[in-house]
């Protein structure tokens, strides 16, 4: 075994304070845990086993009873896709998540009511398992499910999603819930039930050769197995059963492990949450086997996702799929950031920290826990719904997708919000008493093994002062090595004070204090934060705003990208000037801060309002620190301006550095004819007035004044006319214009403006010019003044205003149909086709799927999306009812039944 170097504390050891921003989501989810009836969760299981459902209705959505004509088929008596009628094929997964939530909540809150609900649910599942075994219909008495065993058999013959739905994924949720009930809530019966399930799984998989298993796990959604390798590895320890570790390794996906360990990126087009839980399992397999390739694979793939495929709030993926490497702005669509994926990325990050002690993993976990995970919970109490997001979209003017009863993200959301105490503290695994503080939110650690209690105190979530109070249970001091994470978002000088010891640690690492701690000792941390704009990795002009660890969103009712002069608001050390002086006070007092005329709020506040996670930097004039000089930001032929020079790396560190940089940039601008003397002096004068008051800037201010004096006698050089090609509306996040763009050529008042398109004739540009072409279009403009001086500019516009066209091809199979979806797009190209039917979700089409006909019409909705981001209106394919037995002969006549298709626009 390979033990981690650090480990989290068990549930119940860490309690959140009511002052923590996480407390409201925890209380809201605990309310659901306490009031939701267990009978409703067990209903699908009892119905499958032929037991009394006690009048309870299932939760709903994916967690329904299935089709009325569906049987609980065993491994060998499934009648085939041509005859079977099925629905809700993922049922049971949500109940598994709910059991995990109950177990975690019971342990954390030490609540007898929650513990009793765990016992009630485990007892009900044990009764179902026994009833299923008594039928003799299934391959092993350990089988436990809310549907038949046939899906597992069909997966072994490579049935696609549509005929089956991720049977091992559902199995994992049930097994994980039972294992949590044992490990967290101490329910011994749960270990008996899950151990029997483990033997059933091992019995199925050990009969298959490796190549068959590899093909099974490669199937889109059908082969998704959640964290089966994690749960079986954990089970192998608590049950002391080597067979379960072997079974866990049968879930290894060879190509993923090899690519991850080698640092080879194969993620483009892969289903994110189909593979992220596997990585968590690989770390557990590494712990049990010591095989380094497992850990290397997990680290390698994490590094391909963070930061290169990570949105500002910590989410990843578009329509559940990963896009190209190092692409964030270019992969913004309408269905970004599945919350399940972030749930698993956080688990992975904290496991990787435990083995490597690298703070970068904690940096991701802090960002994702605070922003995506906390933000995924609506600020409301509910007796029915988890009120969490499925997708947490990032496009302009997005709305959060709250609710999600019975869905996958509804299930992980149940667990997320009773687990906010996790990842705050980590204990060392060696003999020496060692503690890591990973993130700062009001909470208390109780560590009886060391005789310690440590409380984190903070006046409000945006305060830069944090206090740790130490309580020692004995009169004797306790030796402890304390590692305090100094986040990489810290701006300026961090401070750590312990008694007479004062440290100034660097951001992005740890401050370590080892001493004998006495009751009443304190640690005072100063973690200064600033408002900052963070560019996306593939488009520096597309930026999100953050203050410390808090990602901020603009509340604005528009649905097109907001544009603001972000460079004109930049200050040293990566800061952005707000419309108020004290950003922390504004956020703490009003819950929002005004910036550039917009209201920015923490993305985690649970609001229903429309939001903008990103905005685009547009700076037509030169500015800095919120000062607009009015001087045009003329561009060179390569598209750069003096603003790019002003903030080139290494960027100015302080006001004096910025003032010196401004003088140097203006001097270069004079030489390069980007400014004249009057303009340069205006820029430097504005800088002295804005930055030169402090004594620390006196020397730089003197140098700036000297530049002004030295250039005062020089006559202004005649400048070519200013020229800008403005395009409206803004392009989609993809960079393509999905509505016909109009250009306006802006130039000096005495200049003549002309424009041409794709090398055509020059035409006067006296007003707006509509571009009515599709594809990649080259627009050029020129401005000529009275003296004949000319400025030229060009822009390349990618234009695709028409959505793709999709259609369905239907093959009659008798009591079922096989559906193939195809689409075409002649401009940007087809990005994908999405579809859903009753009992499924809006999924990406990968291959032909089968739908069983029922006793009534079914509607399949589908729509294609192109690479520009255009999505066609949903098409509707109406499937007829299944033929009645006495009319089957009619169905076999030369005039077969035909599915109807229409567009619902």
Residue pairs with C-beta under 8 A, 6 or more apart in sequence:
1 287
1 288
1 290
2 286
2 287
2 288
2 289
2 290
3 287
3 429
4 287
4 351
4 354
4 355
4 429
5 354
5 355
5 356
5 357
5 428
5 429
5 430
6 353
6 354
6 357
6 426
6 427
6 428
6 429
6 434
6 436
7 354
7 426
7 427
7 429
8 350
8 354
8 422
8 423
8 425
8 426
8 427
9 425
9 426
9 427
9 445
9 447
10 107
10 184
11 104
11 107
11 108
11 184
11 421
12 107
12 108
12 110
12 446
13 425
13 445
13 446
13 447
14 421
14 422
14 424
14 425
14 443
14 444
14 445
14 446
15 108
15 421
15 443
15 444
15 446
16 22
16 23
16 26
16 420
16 421
16 441
16 442
16 443
17 23
17 442
17 443
17 444
17 455
17 456
17 457
18 442
19 442
19 457
19 458
19 460
20 420
20 441
20 442
20 443
20 461
21 370
21 374
21 441
21 461
21 602
21 604
22 374
22 420
22 441
23 420
24 379
24 606
25 374
25 377
25 417
25 420
25 606
26 417
26 418
26 420
28 377
28 379
28 380
28 381
28 382
28 387
28 417
29 101
29 105
29 377
29 386
29 413
29 414
29 416
29 417
29 418
30 105
30 109
30 418
31 381
31 382
31 383
32 382
32 383
32 384
32 385
32 386
32 414
33 101
33 102
33 105
33 114
33 117
33 414
33 418
34 111
34 113
34 114
34 117
35 383
36 98
36 383
36 384
37 56
38 117
38 120
38 121
38 124
39 53
39 54
39 55
39 56
40 56
40 57
40 58
40 59
41 58
41 59
41 94
41 95
41 98
41 99
41 121
42 53
42 56
42 95
42 121
42 124
42 125
42 128
43 53
43 54
43 56
43 57
43 58
43 65
44 58
44 63
44 64
44 65
44 66
44 88
44 91
44 92
44 95
44 146
45 92
45 95
45 124
45 125
45 128
45 144
45 145
45 146
46 52
46 53
46 54
46 124
46 128
47 53
47 65
47 66
47 146
48 66
48 72
48 128
48 132
48 145
48 146
48 147
48 148
49 72
49 127
49 128
49 131
49 132
50 72
50 131
51 127
51 128
51 131
58 64
58 65
58 91
58 406
59 94
59 95
59 405
59 406
60 405
60 406
61 404
61 405
61 406
61 407
61 410
62 88
62 90
62 91
62 93
62 94
62 406
62 407
62 408
62 839
62 841
63 88
63 90
63 91
63 92
63 93
63 94
63 95
63 405
63 406
64 87
64 88
64 91
64 406
64 839
65 88
65 91
66 86
66 87
66 88
66 89
66 91
66 147
67 85
67 86
67 87
67 88
67 852
67 854
68 855
69 85
69 854
69 855
70 84
70 85
70 86
70 87
70 147
71 148
72 132
72 137
72 147
72 148
73 79
73 84
73 148
73 149
73 150
74 137
74 138
74 139
74 148
74 149
74 150
75 138
75 139
75 149
75 150
75 152
75 153
76 153
77 137
77 150
78 84
78 148
78 150
78 153
78 154
81 159
81 163
81 813
81 816
81 850
81 852
82 813
82 814
82 815
82 816
83 814
83 815
83 816
83 852
84 815
84 816
84 852
85 815
85 852
85 853
85 854
85 855
85 882
86 852
87 838
87 839
87 854
88 147
88 839
89 147
89 151
89 164
89 165
89 167
89 839
90 165
90 166
90 169
90 170
90 408
91 146
91 147
91 170
92 145
92 146
92 147
92 170
92 173
92 174
93 169
93 170
93 173
93 174
93 408
93 411
94 173
94 405
94 406
94 407
94 410
94 411
95 121
95 146
95 173
95 174
95 177
96 170
96 172
96 173
96 174
96 175
96 176
96 177
96 178
96 411
97 173
97 177
97 410
97 411
97 412
97 414
97 415
98 121
98 177
98 411
98 414
99 118
99 121
99 122
99 125
99 174
99 177
99 178
99 180
99 181
100 173
100 176
100 177
100 180
100 414
100 415
101 414
101 415
101 418
102 114
102 117
102 118
102 121
102 181
102 185
103 118
103 177
103 180
103 181
103 183
103 184
103 185
103 187
104 180
104 184
104 415
104 418
104 419
105 111
105 114
105 418
106 114
106 115
106 117
106 118
106 184
106 185
107 184
107 185
108 418
108 419
108 421
115 185
118 181
118 185
118 187
119 185
119 187
119 189
121 181
122 178
122 181
122 187
122 189
122 190
122 193
123 189
125 144
125 174
125 178
125 193
126 189
126 192
126 193
128 144
129 141
129 142
129 143
129 144
129 193
129 196
129 197
132 138
132 143
132 144
132 145
133 141
133 142
133 143
137 149
138 149
139 149
139 200
139 203
139 204
140 196
140 199
140 200
140 203
140 204
141 196
141 200
142 195
142 196
142 197
142 198
142 199
142 200
142 201
143 149
143 197
143 200
144 174
144 193
144 196
144 197
144 200
145 167
145 170
145 171
145 174
146 170
151 159
151 164
151 165
151 167
152 167
152 168
152 204
154 163
154 164
155 164
155 167
155 168
155 216
155 219
155 222
155 223
156 204
156 208
156 212
156 216
158 215
158 216
158 219
158 222
159 222
159 850
160 219
160 220
160 222
160 846
160 847
160 848
160 849
160 850
161 219
161 220
161 221
161 222
161 843
161 846
161 849
162 819
162 840
162 848
162 849
162 850
162 851
163 222
163 849
163 850
164 222
165 221
165 222
165 840
166 221
166 222
166 223
166 224
166 225
166 226
168 223
168 224
168 225
168 226
168 228
168 251
169 224
169 225
169 226
171 197
171 201
171 225
171 228
172 225
172 226
172 227
172 228
172 231
172 277
173 226
173 411
174 197
175 194
175 197
175 198
175 201
175 228
175 231
175 232
175 235
176 226
176 227
176 230
176 231
178 190
178 191
178 193
178 194
178 197
179 190
179 191
179 194
179 231
179 234
179 235
179 238
181 187
181 190
182 188
182 190
182 191
182 194
182 238
183 234
183 238
191 238
191 239
194 235
195 235
195 239
195 241
198 232
198 235
198 239
198 241
198 243
198 244
198 247
199 243
201 228
201 232
201 247
202 243
202 244
202 246
202 247
205 213
205 247
205 250
205 251
206 246
206 247
206 250
208 216
208 250
210 250
213 250
213 251
214 253
214 254
214 255
216 223
217 223
217 225
217 251
217 253
218 253
218 255
220 271
220 274
220 844
220 846
220 847
221 271
221 274
221 843
221 846
223 274
224 271
224 273
224 274
225 251
225 277
225 278
226 277
227 277
227 278
227 280
227 281
227 344
228 248
228 251
228 281
229 248
229 249
229 251
229 252
229 278
229 281
229 282
229 284
229 285
230 248
230 277
230 280
230 281
230 284
231 248
231 281
232 244
232 245
232 247
232 248
232 251
233 244
233 245
233 248
233 281
233 284
233 285
233 287
233 288
234 284
235 241
235 244
236 242
236 243
236 244
236 245
236 248
236 288
237 288
245 285
245 288
245 289
248 281
248 284
248 285
249 285
249 289
251 278
251 281
252 282
252 285
253 275
253 278
255 266
256 266
256 275
256 278
256 297
256 301
257 282
257 293
257 294
257 297
258 264
258 297
259 265
259 266
259 297
259 300
259 301
260 279
260 296
260 297
260 298
260 299
260 300
260 301
260 304
261 293
261 296
261 297
261 300
262 300
263 300
263 303
265 304
265 325
267 301
267 304
267 305
267 309
267 322
267 325
268 322
268 323
268 324
268 325
269 321
269 322
270 321
270 322
271 320
271 321
271 844
272 305
272 316
272 317
272 320
272 321
272 322
272 338
272 341
273 317
273 320
273 338
273 340
273 341
273 344
273 408
275 301
276 341
276 344
276 345
276 348
277 344
279 297
279 298
279 301
279 302
279 344
279 348
280 298
280 344
280 347
280 348
280 351
282 294
282 295
282 297
282 298
283 294
283 295
283 298
283 348
283 351
283 352
283 355
284 351
285 291
285 294
286 292
286 294
286 295
286 298
286 355
295 352
295 355
298 348
298 351
298 352
299 352
299 356
302 345
302 348
302 349
302 352
302 361
304 325
305 316
305 322
305 345
306 316
306 345
306 349
306 364
307 537
308 325
308 326
308 327
308 328
308 537
309 316
309 317
309 322
309 323
309 325
309 326
309 327
309 328
309 331
310 316
310 328
310 364
311 328
311 332
311 336
311 337
311 394
311 613
312 371
312 394
312 534
312 544
312 546
312 551
312 613
312 614
313 337
313 367
313 368
313 371
313 372
313 375
313 392
313 394
313 551
313 603
313 613
314 342
314 345
314 346
314 364
314 367
314 368
314 369
314 371
314 372
314 373
315 336
315 337
315 338
315 339
315 341
315 342
315 368
315 372
315 392
315 394
316 322
316 337
316 341
316 342
316 345
317 323
317 336
317 337
317 338
317 341
318 331
318 332
318 333
318 335
318 336
319 333
319 335
319 832
319 834
319 842
319 844
319 865
320 335
320 338
320 341
320 843
320 844
321 832
321 844
323 330
323 331
324 330
324 331
326 537
326 538
327 537
327 538
328 536
328 537
328 538
328 539
329 536
329 537
329 538
329 539
329 542
329 614
329 733
329 735
330 538
330 539
330 733
330 734
330 735
332 394
332 395
332 614
332 733
332 734
333 395
333 733
333 734
333 831
333 865
333 869
334 393
334 395
334 869
334 871
335 391
335 393
335 834
335 842
336 391
336 392
336 393
336 394
336 395
337 372
337 391
337 392
337 393
337 394
338 390
338 391
338 409
339 372
339 373
339 376
339 388
339 389
339 390
339 391
339 392
339 409
339 412
339 413
339 416
340 408
340 409
340 412
342 368
342 372
342 373
342 376
342 392
343 373
343 409
343 412
343 415
343 416
344 412
345 364
345 368
346 364
346 365
346 368
346 369
346 373
346 423
349 361
349 362
349 364
349 365
349 368
350 361
350 362
350 365
350 422
350 423
352 358
352 361
353 359
353 361
353 362
353 365
353 426
353 438
354 426
357 436
359 485
359 488
359 508
359 509
359 510
362 423
362 438
362 439
362 485
363 487
363 488
363 508
365 423
365 438
365 439
366 423
366 438
366 439
366 487
366 549
367 549
367 551
369 420
369 423
369 439
370 439
370 549
370 550
370 551
370 604
371 549
371 550
371 551
371 602
371 603
371 604
372 392
372 603
373 416
373 417
373 420
374 420
374 604
375 389
375 392
375 400
375 602
375 603
375 604
375 605
375 606
376 388
376 389
376 392
376 400
376 409
376 413
376 416
377 386
377 387
377 388
377 413
377 416
377 417
377 606
378 387
378 388
378 400
378 402
378 606
378 608
379 605
379 606
379 607
380 387
380 606
384 405
385 403
385 404
385 405
385 410
386 403
386 404
386 405
386 410
386 413
386 414
386 417
387 402
387 403
387 404
388 402
388 403
388 404
388 409
388 410
388 413
388 414
388 416
388 417
389 400
389 401
389 402
389 404
389 409
389 413
390 401
390 404
390 407
390 408
390 409
390 410
391 401
391 409
392 400
392 401
393 399
393 400
393 401
394 613
394 614
395 733
396 558
396 559
396 560
396 561
396 562
396 612
396 614
396 733
397 556
397 557
397 558
397 559
397 560
397 610
397 611
397 612
398 610
398 611
398 612
398 613
399 608
399 610
399 611
400 607
400 608
400 611
402 608
403 410
404 410
404 413
407 841
421 443
423 438
423 439
424 437
424 438
424 439
424 441
424 443
424 445
424 456
425 435
425 436
425 437
425 438
425 445
425 454
426 435
426 436
426 438
427 434
427 435
427 436
427 447
428 434
428 435
428 436
428 481
432 481
433 450
433 478
433 479
433 480
433 481
434 480
434 481
434 483
435 445
435 447
435 454
435 480
435 481
435 482
435 483
436 483
436 485
436 510
437 456
437 468
437 482
437 483
437 484
437 485
438 485
439 485
439 487
439 549
440 456
440 458
440 466
440 525
440 527
441 456
441 458
441 461
442 455
442 456
442 457
442 458
443 455
443 456
444 453
444 454
444 455
444 456
445 452
445 453
445 454
445 455
446 453
447 453
447 454
448 473
450 478
450 480
451 472
451 473
451 474
451 478
452 470
452 471
452 472
452 473
452 478
452 480
452 517
453 470
453 471
453 473
454 468
454 469
454 470
454 471
455 468
455 469
455 471
456 466
456 467
456 468
457 466
457 467
457 468
457 469
458 465
458 466
458 467
459 465
459 588
460 584
460 588
461 550
461 587
461 588
461 602
462 529
462 547
462 548
462 550
462 583
462 584
462 587
462 588
463 584
463 588
464 526
464 527
464 528
464 529
464 548
464 584
465 524
465 525
465 526
465 527
466 524
466 525
466 527
467 522
467 523
467 524
467 525
468 484
468 522
468 523
468 525
469 520
469 521
469 522
470 517
470 518
470 519
470 520
470 521
470 522
470 523
471 519
471 520
472 478
472 517
472 518
472 519
472 521
477 516
477 517
477 518
478 516
478 517
479 514
479 515
479 516
479 517
480 514
480 515
480 517
481 512
481 513
481 514
482 512
482 513
482 514
482 523
483 510
483 511
483 512
484 496
484 505
484 510
484 511
484 512
484 513
484 523
484 525
485 509
485 510
486 494
486 505
486 506
486 507
486 508
486 509
486 510
486 511
486 527
487 507
487 508
487 527
487 548
487 549
488 507
488 508
489 507
489 529
489 532
489 546
489 548
489 549
490 507
490 527
490 528
490 529
491 528
491 529
491 530
491 532
491 573
491 574
491 575
492 528
492 530
492 573
493 504
493 526
493 528
494 504
494 505
494 506
494 507
494 511
494 525
494 526
494 527
494 528
495 502
495 503
495 504
495 524
495 525
495 526
496 502
496 503
496 504
496 505
496 511
496 513
496 523
496 524
496 525
496 526
497 503
497 523
497 524
498 513
498 515
498 521
498 522
498 523
498 524
499 521
501 513
503 511
503 513
505 511
513 523
527 548
529 547
529 548
529 584
530 547
530 571
530 573
530 574
530 575
530 576
530 583
531 545
531 546
531 547
531 552
531 575
531 576
531 577
531 578
531 583
531 593
531 595
532 545
532 546
532 547
532 574
532 575
532 576
533 543
533 544
533 545
533 566
533 569
533 570
533 576
533 617
534 543
534 544
534 545
534 546
535 541
535 542
535 543
536 542
536 543
536 544
536 614
539 735
540 617
541 616
541 617
541 618
542 561
542 614
542 615
542 616
542 617
542 733
543 566
543 614
543 615
543 616
543 617
544 551
544 552
544 613
544 614
544 615
545 551
545 552
545 554
545 576
545 595
545 600
545 615
546 552
547 583
547 584
547 587
547 593
550 587
550 602
550 603
550 604
551 602
551 603
551 604
551 613
552 593
552 600
552 601
552 602
552 603
553 600
553 601
553 602
553 603
553 611
553 612
553 613
554 562
554 595
554 598
554 599
554 600
554 611
554 612
554 615
555 592
555 598
555 599
555 600
555 601
555 607
555 609
555 610
555 611
555 612
556 562
556 598
556 599
556 610
556 611
556 612
557 610
558 612
559 610
560 729
560 730
561 612
561 614
561 615
561 616
561 730
561 731
561 733
562 598
562 612
562 615
562 616
563 615
563 616
563 617
563 618
563 730
564 595
564 596
564 598
564 615
564 616
564 617
564 618
565 596
565 617
565 618
565 619
565 620
565 621
565 623
565 628
566 576
566 596
566 615
566 617
566 619
567 617
567 619
567 623
567 624
567 643
567 646
567 647
568 619
568 621
568 622
568 623
568 624
568 626
568 627
568 628
568 643
569 576
569 577
569 595
569 596
569 623
569 625
569 626
570 576
570 577
570 624
570 625
570 647
571 577
571 624
571 625
571 626
571 658
572 651
572 652
572 653
572 654
572 655
572 657
572 658
573 653
573 654
574 651
576 595
577 625
577 626
578 586
578 593
578 594
578 595
579 593
579 594
579 595
579 596
579 597
580 586
580 593
580 594
583 593
586 592
586 593
586 594
587 593
587 602
591 601
591 602
591 605
592 599
592 600
592 601
593 599
593 600
594 600
601 607
601 611
603 611
603 613
614 733
616 730
619 633
619 641
619 643
620 632
620 633
620 724
621 628
621 629
621 630
621 631
621 632
621 633
622 629
622 631
622 632
622 633
622 641
622 642
622 643
622 646
622 683
623 629
624 646
624 658
624 662
624 687
624 690
625 658
625 690
625 691
627 686
627 687
627 690
629 682
629 683
629 686
630 682
631 675
631 679
631 682
631 683
632 722
633 641
633 642
633 643
634 641
634 642
634 674
634 675
634 722
635 641
635 793
636 672
636 674
641 674
642 665
642 666
642 668
642 669
642 674
642 675
645 665
645 668
646 661
646 662
646 665
652 658
652 660
652 661
654 696
655 691
655 694
655 696
655 697
655 700
656 691
656 696
656 697
656 699
656 700
657 700
658 687
658 691
659 687
659 688
659 691
659 692
659 697
659 700
659 701
659 703
659 704
660 700
660 703
660 704
662 683
662 684
662 687
662 704
663 684
663 687
663 703
663 704
663 707
666 675
666 680
666 683
666 684
666 707
667 680
667 707
668 674
669 675
669 679
669 680
670 676
670 677
670 680
670 711
670 717
673 717
673 719
673 720
675 683
675 719
676 716
676 717
676 718
676 719
677 711
677 712
677 714
677 715
677 716
677 717
678 716
679 719
680 711
681 708
681 711
681 712
684 704
684 707
684 708
685 708
687 704
688 701
688 704
688 705
688 708
691 697
691 700
691 701
692 698
692 700
692 701
692 704
718 787
718 789
719 789
720 783
720 785
720 789
720 790
720 791
721 747
721 748
721 750
721 751
721 783
721 784
721 785
721 789
721 790
721 791
722 746
722 747
722 748
722 751
722 783
722 791
723 745
723 746
723 747
723 751
723 753
723 781
723 782
723 783
723 791
723 792
723 793
724 745
724 746
724 747
724 793
725 743
725 744
725 745
725 746
725 755
725 779
725 781
725 793
725 794
725 795
726 743
726 744
726 745
726 746
727 737
727 741
727 742
727 743
727 744
727 795
727 797
728 741
728 742
728 744
729 737
729 739
729 741
731 737
731 738
731 741
731 797
731 798
732 738
732 868
732 869
733 869
734 828
734 867
734 868
734 869
735 798
736 798
736 799
736 800
736 828
736 867
736 868
736 869
737 797
737 798
737 799
737 800
737 801
737 868
738 800
738 801
738 868
738 869
738 870
739 801
740 770
740 771
740 772
740 799
740 801
741 770
741 771
741 797
741 799
742 768
742 769
742 770
742 771
743 755
743 765
743 768
743 769
743 771
743 779
743 781
743 795
744 765
744 767
744 768
744 769
745 753
745 754
745 755
745 765
745 769
745 781
745 783
746 753
747 753
747 783
747 791
748 783
748 785
750 785
750 786
751 783
751 784
751 785
751 791
752 764
752 783
752 784
752 785
753 764
753 765
753 766
753 781
753 782
753 783
754 762
754 763
754 764
754 765
754 781
754 782
754 783
754 784
755 762
755 763
755 765
755 769
755 779
755 780
755 781
756 762
756 763
756 779
756 780
757 771
757 773
757 777
757 778
757 779
757 780
758 773
758 777
758 778
759 778
762 782
763 769
765 781
771 777
771 779
771 797
771 799
773 799
774 799
774 800
774 801
774 802
774 827
775 798
775 799
775 800
775 827
776 796
776 797
776 798
776 799
777 796
777 797
777 798
777 799
778 794
778 795
778 796
778 797
779 794
779 795
779 796
779 797
780 792
780 793
780 794
781 792
781 793
781 794
782 790
782 791
782 792
782 793
783 790
783 791
783 792
784 790
798 828
798 868
799 827
800 825
800 827
800 828
800 866
800 867
800 868
800 870
801 870
802 825
802 827
802 870
803 825
803 864
803 865
803 866
803 870
803 871
803 872
803 873
804 823
804 824
804 825
804 830
804 864
804 865
804 866
804 870
804 872
805 823
805 824
805 825
805 864
805 872
806 821
806 822
806 823
806 824
806 833
806 862
806 863
806 864
806 872
806 875
807 821
807 822
807 823
807 875
807 901
808 819
808 820
808 821
808 860
808 862
808 875
808 877
808 899
808 901
809 819
809 820
809 821
809 822
810 817
810 818
810 819
810 820
810 877
810 879
810 898
810 899
811 817
811 818
811 819
811 820
811 848
812 896
812 897
813 850
814 891
815 852
815 853
815 882
815 883
816 850
816 851
816 852
816 853
817 850
817 851
817 853
817 879
817 899
818 848
818 849
818 850
819 848
819 849
819 850
819 851
819 860
819 877
820 848
821 833
821 835
821 845
821 862
821 864
822 833
823 830
823 833
823 864
824 830
825 864
825 866
825 867
825 870
827 866
827 868
828 866
828 867
828 868
828 870
829 866
829 867
830 864
830 865
830 866
830 867
831 864
831 865
831 866
831 867
832 844
832 845
832 864
832 865
833 844
833 845
833 862
833 863
833 864
833 865
834 842
834 843
834 844
834 845
834 862
834 863
834 864
834 865
835 842
835 843
835 845
835 860
835 861
835 862
835 863
836 842
836 843
836 860
836 861
836 862
837 851
837 858
837 859
837 860
837 861
838 858
838 859
845 862
851 858
851 860
851 879
852 882
853 879
853 880
853 881
853 882
853 883
854 881
854 882
855 881
855 882
856 881
857 878
857 879
857 880
857 881
858 878
858 879
859 876
859 877
859 878
859 879
860 876
860 877
860 878
860 879
861 874
861 875
861 876
861 877
861 904
862 874
862 875
862 877
863 871
863 872
863 873
863 874
863 875
864 871
864 872
865 871
865 872
873 903
873 904
873 905
874 903
874 904
874 905
875 901
875 902
875 903
875 904
876 901
876 902
876 903
876 904
877 899
877 900
877 901
878 899
878 900
878 901
878 902
879 899
880 897
880 898
880 899
883 890
883 891
883 897
891 897
